[in-house]
Amino acid sequence: MKIYPIILLLSFVLFSSFITKEKERQAVIHFEQNQDQIDRDSIVAYAKKYLGTPYVYAGNNPKKGFDCSGFVSYVFKNYGVTLPRSSGEYKNIGTKLNPEEFKVGDILVFYGYKDKTIIGHLGIICEANGMKSKFIHASSGKAQCVTITSLDTEHYTNRFYKCIDVLSK
């Protein structure tokens, strides 16, 4: 008869683990204000204030530097939109868009440059033109800073995973 408490405890642990993993998988986007009031052009203008800010691995501070996800989350946080801090967490969030639907303020999500199975880079569209859009991002490449790049460069076209809208419901 002592087996019932063990089964009950085991069931609780398994259920708790499932709930935690489900929350992690869904990676909720949190809005602190009405997203309809957020002006996409303002987001880009704000992001452009940080052009030239150094690339720093795991950075999310304009005084020290940004990595790609630190930059994206920092910019959107200014508008009350809380986004994941790690690029890998962008795999399962947002509304996926077709190229003709890309808008200023949408987020481009890229695979890693070495491993095409993981998410490795992010940027914010600053000029929307489908697969010829331009995006602002914290680059660990030649620029080593926040810069603007065209999506139609071979390096980024080959790594493109998706574009997501995190401002519309």
C-alpha positions in Angstrom: 0.0 0.0 0.0 3.0 2.3 0.2 3.3 2.4 -3.6 0.4 4.9 -4.0 2.3 7.9 -2.6 5.2 7.1 -4.8 3.0 6.9 -7.9 1.3 10.2 -6.9 4.6 11.9 -6.5 5.9 10.5 -9.7 2.8 11.7 -11.6 3.1 15.2 -10.1 6.8 15.4 -11.2 6.1 14.2 -14.7 3.1 16.6 -15.1 5.2 19.5 -13.8 8.0 18.7 -16.2 5.5 18.6 -19.1 4.0 22.0 -18.2 7.5 23.6 -17.9 8.6 22.2 -21.3 5.3 23.4 -22.9 5.9 26.9 -21.6 9.5 26.9 -22.9 8.3 25.6 -26.3 5.7 28.3 -26.7 8.1 31.1 -25.7 5.4 33.7 -25.1 5.7 37.2 -26.5 4.6 39.7 -23.9 3.1 43.1 -24.7 3.0 45.8 -22.0 1.1 48.2 -24.2 -1.4 47.9 -27.1 0.7 46.8 -30.0 -1.6 48.6 -32.4 -0.2 51.8 -31.0 3.4 50.9 -31.9 4.7 52.7 -34.9 6.9 50.4 -37.0 8.9 53.4 -38.4 9.6 54.5 -34.8 11.0 51.1 -34.0 13.4 51.3 -36.9 14.4 55.0 -36.1 15.1 53.9 -32.5 17.2 50.9 -33.7 19.2 53.2 -36.1 20.3 55.2 -33.1 22.6 52.3 -32.3 24.3 52.0 -35.7 28.0 51.4 -35.0 27.5 50.0 -31.5 30.0 47.3 -31.1 29.2 43.6 -31.3 29.7 41.9 -28.0 28.8 38.2 -27.4 25.8 38.0 -25.0 25.6 41.8 -25.0 22.4 43.7 -24.4 23.6 47.1 -23.3 24.2 50.0 -25.7 27.0 51.3 -23.6 28.9 48.0 -23.8 27.6 46.4 -27.0 25.0 44.0 -28.4 24.7 40.5 -29.8 21.9 40.0 -32.3 19.2 38.8 -29.9 20.3 41.4 -27.3 19.9 44.1 -29.8 16.5 42.9 -31.0 15.1 42.4 -27.5 16.5 45.8 -26.4 14.9 47.7 -29.2 11.5 46.1 -28.8 11.6 46.4 -25.0 11.7 50.2 -25.5 8.2 49.8 -27.0 6.9 47.5 -24.2 7.3 44.3 -26.2 9.2 41.6 -24.3 10.9 39.1 -26.6 13.2 36.1 -26.0 16.8 36.9 -25.2 18.2 34.0 -27.1 18.0 33.7 -30.9 17.2 30.0 -30.6 13.9 30.8 -28.8 12.6 32.5 -32.0 12.2 29.2 -33.8 8.6 28.7 -32.6 7.3 32.2 -32.1 5.6 34.9 -34.1 3.4 34.8 -37.2 5.5 33.5 -40.2 5.2 35.8 -43.2 5.6 35.3 -46.9 8.1 37.6 -48.6 5.4 39.8 -50.1 4.1 40.4 -46.6 7.3 41.6 -45.0 7.0 44.9 -43.2 9.3 47.4 -41.5 9.7 46.2 -37.9 9.3 42.5 -38.6 12.1 40.2 -37.4 14.2 38.1 -39.7 15.3 34.8 -38.3 18.4 33.0 -39.7 20.0 29.6 -39.2 23.6 29.6 -37.8 26.3 30.0 -40.4 27.9 26.7 -39.4 24.8 24.6 -38.4 21.6 24.8 -40.5 19.6 23.0 -37.8 19.7 25.8 -35.2 18.7 29.4 -35.2 21.8 31.6 -35.1 21.0 35.1 -36.0 18.2 37.8 -36.0 17.6 41.2 -37.5 14.9 43.9 -37.8 13.6 44.8 -41.2 14.3 48.5 -41.8 13.4 48.6 -45.6 10.7 46.1 -46.6 11.0 44.7 -50.1 10.5 40.9 -49.9 13.7 38.9 -50.2 15.5 42.1 -51.1 14.6 43.8 -47.8 17.3 45.5 -45.7 17.7 44.8 -42.0 19.4 46.2 -39.0 21.3 43.8 -36.8 24.3 43.3 -34.5 26.7 41.6 -36.7 29.5 39.3 -35.5 30.9 39.2 -39.1 33.1 41.8 -40.8 31.2 44.8 -39.5 31.5 43.7 -35.8 28.8 46.2 -34.9 25.2 47.2 -35.4 24.8 47.6 -39.1 22.3 47.5 -42.0 22.6 44.6 -44.5 20.6 43.5 -47.5 18.8 40.2 -47.2 19.6 39.3 -50.8 23.3 38.9 -50.0 24.2 35.2 -50.5 25.4 34.9 -46.9 22.0 35.7 -45.5 19.8 34.3 -48.3 21.4 30.9 -47.7 20.7 31.1 -44.0 17.2 32.6 -44.1 14.7 30.6 -41.9 11.7 32.9 -41.7 10.4 36.4 -41.1 8.0 36.9 -38.2 5.6 39.6 -37.2 5.6 40.1 -33.4 3.5 43.3 -33.4 0.2 42.0 -34.9 -2.0 39.5 -33.2 
